[in-house]
Amino acid sequence: MVRVVLATHNAHKAREFQQLLGGEVPGLEIVAYDGPEPVEDGVSFAENALIKARAAAAHTGLPALADDSGICVDVMGGAPGIFSARWAGSHGDASANLRLLLDQLADVPEPNRSAHFTATLALLTPDGEPTVVEGVWQGSIAREPRGENGHGYDPIFVPDGGDRTAAQLTAEQKNAESHRARALTAIIPALRELAARS
């Protein structure tokens, strides 16, 4: 059995990771992080994920897994990007963030509303180099929020190939194709290797 601390205080995210990892890595136990929040002053998703992983590993002495994720709108040069969680000013005000982004895109026509979610995962083990992977979910920004099943920007993100927002998908559908699911798929080999060594 190998215990890995997930560097988040977000209970929703911890549950989502548990669901997504499921039985993919035998002998893996994800444990919650209860330490201090580090200052996320990186200029990329990867830098911020590593900052969180290092803080959790230092606090617990365990291997640490951290993610940093956000929505990137092409016509806005990739913004909100790493500022997604505090786009409207205060961290975690999801409805204000969503409203501001819609306001900023109000006059942008459909062909120019392309966007993607990015999730970057960093795995830090006591004896090795960090493993950093990325998952990307392509789509576009809807005109108004739709759906009740998501959080953050899910109600306005329409994945490519469909007409429903991420918040209108079932948990199973989202877990099969989301940016975080893709990043987790990419990190599984490193987690399996860690479990096999323990």
LINKAJO-V485971 format. One record per residue. N is the residue number from 0. NEAR is the number of other ideal C-beta (glycine too) atoms within 8 Angstrom. Layout:
# LINKAJO-V485971
n = <N	N>
near = <NEAR	NEAR>
This chain:
# LINKAJO-V485971
n = <0	1	2	3	4	5	6	7	8	9	10	11	12	13	14	15	16	17	18	19	20	21	22	23	24	25	26	27	28	29	30	31	32	33	34	35	36	37	38	39	40	41	42	43	44	45	46	47	48	49	50	51	52	53	54	55	56	57	58	59	60	61	62	63	64	65	66	67	68	69	70	71	72	73	74	75	76	77	78	79	80	81	82	83	84	85	86	87	88	89	90	91	92	93	94	95	96	97	98	99	100	101	102	103	104	105	106	107	108	109	110	111	112	113	114	115	116	117	118	119	120	121	122	123	124	125	126	127	128	129	130	131	132	133	134	135	136	137	138	139	140	141	142	143	144	145	146	147	148	149	150	151	152	153	154	155	156	157	158	159	160	161	162	163	164	165	166	167	168	169	170	171	172	173	174	175	176	177	178	179	180	181	182	183	184	185	186	187	188	189	190	191	192	193	194	195	196	197>
near = <6	11	8	15	15	15	11	10	7	6	7	7	10	12	8	10	13	9	9	10	12	6	4	7	10	6	8	12	8	12	10	9	13	4	7	5	5	8	5	9	4	12	4	8	15	12	9	13	15	14	14	17	16	11	13	17	14	6	9	11	5	10	13	17	17	16	14	14	11	13	14	12	14	10	9	9	5	7	9	13	11	12	9	13	9	11	11	9	6	7	5	6	10	9	6	10	16	13	9	10	15	13	7	7	12	6	3	7	5	5	4	8	12	10	12	12	16	15	15	17	16	15	16	13	7	6	3	6	3	9	9	11	10	12	17	9	13	7	13	10	12	11	3	6	10	10	13	4	10	12	6	10	13	13	13	14	17	13	12	7	3	6	3	9	15	16	14	8	13	6	8	6	8	14	11	7	9	13	13	13	13	13	15	13	8	11	13	11	7	10	15	11	8	14	12	6	6	7>
